Each structure stands twice: as structure tokens, then as C-alpha cells.
């Protein structure tokens, strides 16, 4: 009977319980905003001291994500929104911006218009609808299976075969990196974690703050101690000292924020190190 009950049980599904608003969220984001504000002031003073007030080149300014949080209150306010729909909409918008920037940097032709329309106006919103609805089984395979099978059909509708496989592969990469991977973040809200019910938004906060601190700390360490350029062909300002110091410091931040997660200190340190390394390679 036990075996039959197990076999007939429904497939894993994302939880549909409402997200609980926790009082520590307000304290968390108020403290975060204060820390980022201090870091922003320190960064501007540091630049003024080093560059003697000259305008900073674009690649030596504060990280763009940091300026968005400190300079524009909208993203920060959206992150504090406790509802699942608010979080899904926020990361849908992030995916849209990332996808637009990714596509603008890739080689495309007039014949890609149908495929691009499908990416922006069907696959992107459909992925986040699946996350919001909690359809885990379909969400997990929608882009890697269905989108990958149908995108070449849209591309072939134009009968333009010039660099066809290269163009299709770039659309695959755009969907996986800018849509599928980013949609995993709001999907964290739907995980069933024993003893951590209603705290999934805190898990997302931990992820965002850990990666954000790495971005800011790499900039500050690079300005203070950066000497050895990591890869001159890719970036003239990314230094070994800045990357090592930023990732190490952000790992400490992630460990200190272990109280936001169901992890132990050791687990939080390991997870923080992994996400900071992946965040560095993704941003680079």
C-alpha cells in the first residue's frame, strides 16, 4: 500500500502557499541600504582622491548594479515587496533587460526577427508565468527542451541560411543565461524547505546581497590595492587583487548572513564562495 501511495503521489510541484512577510526584512534592507550608501560615498571619495576630481572612465565607475540600488530606489523597493508576484515581475524585468543587452551584442540578421519575437514575447513571459503558477515540471524543461526544439523553426521561416547555426546557438545562449538561469532566483520562493517555511524570500535576499557585495568589494579592493591586471584583452581595470579581495570579502558577508538561510555557517560559506565565483565569471 505504501508503494502504491508513493507511486500515485503527484510529481514535485512548487509550493503555492502565500509568502509570509517577516519583520526582519525591513531591518535587513534598511541596513543593506545604509551599508551600500556608505560604500557609495567611500567609492566617490576614493575616486576623487585617486583621480583628483577628474571624470572617471565608464569602466572605473562604481558597479552598475550598485548604482542602481543606491541611486534609484525603485529596484530596492521592489525587492522588499513580500509577494511572490512582485518578485516574479521584478526578475522578469531583469531578464528582459539582460536579454535585450545580450541580443544587442550578438550578430543577428533580418531573418532573425521571427525568432527574436518568439524569444521576447513568448518564451520569456511564458517562463515566468510557469514560475508564478508553480508548474515545476514544465518550468524546468520549457526552455531547454521546447524552446530549443522550436527556435530553429522560427529562424528557418525567413529562409536565411547565412551563419544559421551560429545565430541559433546565440539565441540558445541568450535564453539559457538571461531567462532560464535568472528565473531560478524567483523559483527559490517556491522551494519546500523543512523548518524554513515562509522564509524563502530571505533566501533570495541572501543570494542578492552576497553577489551584490562581491561586485562592490571587487571595485573597492581594485581601487585600493589593484596592481596586476587580470586579463587586459577583456578588461583593463579588473585586477587580481580586486577579484580575490572582493570574492573573499563577499564570502565573509555571505557567511555572516547565514541567519537568513537554512544553512549552517560552514554551508553558508561554501555556498557564498560558489555564487561569488559564478557571479564573477557571469559578469566578466
Secondary structure, DSSP 8 states (H G I E B T S, - for coil): -HHHHHHHS-------S-----THHHHHHHHHHHHHHHHHHHHHHHHHHHHTT----GGGSS-HHHHHHHH-HHHHHHHH--SHHHHHHHHHHHHHHHHHHHHHTS---GGGHHHHHHIIIIIHHHHHHHHHHT-HHHHHHIIIIIIHHHHHHHHHTTT--TTHHHHHHHHHHHIIIIIIHHHHHHHGGG---TT-TT-HHHHHHHHHHHHHHHHHHHHHHHHHH--SEEETTTEEEEEHHHHHHHHHHHHHHHHHTGGGSS--HHHHHHHHHHHHHHHHHHH-
